[in-house]
Amino acid sequence: MLEKECIQSRGFKNTVVDQEVIGFHFDIRLMYYRGLWLSQLRPIHIKVDGEAVRLEDISWEINGKLYKQDELKEIGDIQWNVLEPASIHVNVLGGLTTGYHDIEIDHRFSSSYMPPNMDEVLSYGNHKRKLLLVS
């Protein structure tokens, strides 16, 4: 079951590959009444404990598949369902320390039925949440 908040408290973990911590990930829910095609997503901006994350260090995991941010605009045949969280992956060698971290995102998307100059009007912007990372 999804929480009301955009940034979900469950799913906040360091990412481990071959026994090496290569980053961290957290889940977000779609704050919209219907699903979106991946091409409607705009790059997500993230701050962790006040520090901005480089856009090229961010990937989206939707339906079990990882996508770089610059790939999303080309994918018009895969949908992010409103009832499924997306996992946001951040590459940072060593991940995050155990404890509380402030996660802030600015996340926008286009609306397929709005004119191009207004396509992000219905987007929900900034979200912030303090999450506990447990090793």
C-alpha positions, 0 to 999 in steps of 0.5 A: 500500500502506498503512503499519502506522501510523494516520497515513501518511507519504505524502500529507502536503502543503500544500493549494493552490487557485488558487495559494494555500496554504489549509491542509494534508492528511495521510492516515490508515488505518482501524485496524479490521478492517472498513469503517465507515459515515461516520455511525459516525465521531466528530469527529477531534481534531488537534494540530500541533506541540502546537497544537490545531486547531479542529474547524470547520477539519477536513474528511474526504476519503473516496472522493474527496469532502470532508465537514465533520465535522458532516456525517458523522453524517448519512451512513449510506450511504457507507462508508470501506473498510478498505483505503483511506486517508482524507485529513484536510484542515485549513484554515489560511491559508498551510499549514505550513512545510517541515520536520518537524511533529508530528501527533497525532490522537484519532480514535474511531468507534462499533461498530454491534454494540455497545450505545449506552453502549459504542459507542466501546469498540473505537475506537482513540484517540490516534496521534502521528507526526512527518512531513516536509513537502516543498514 
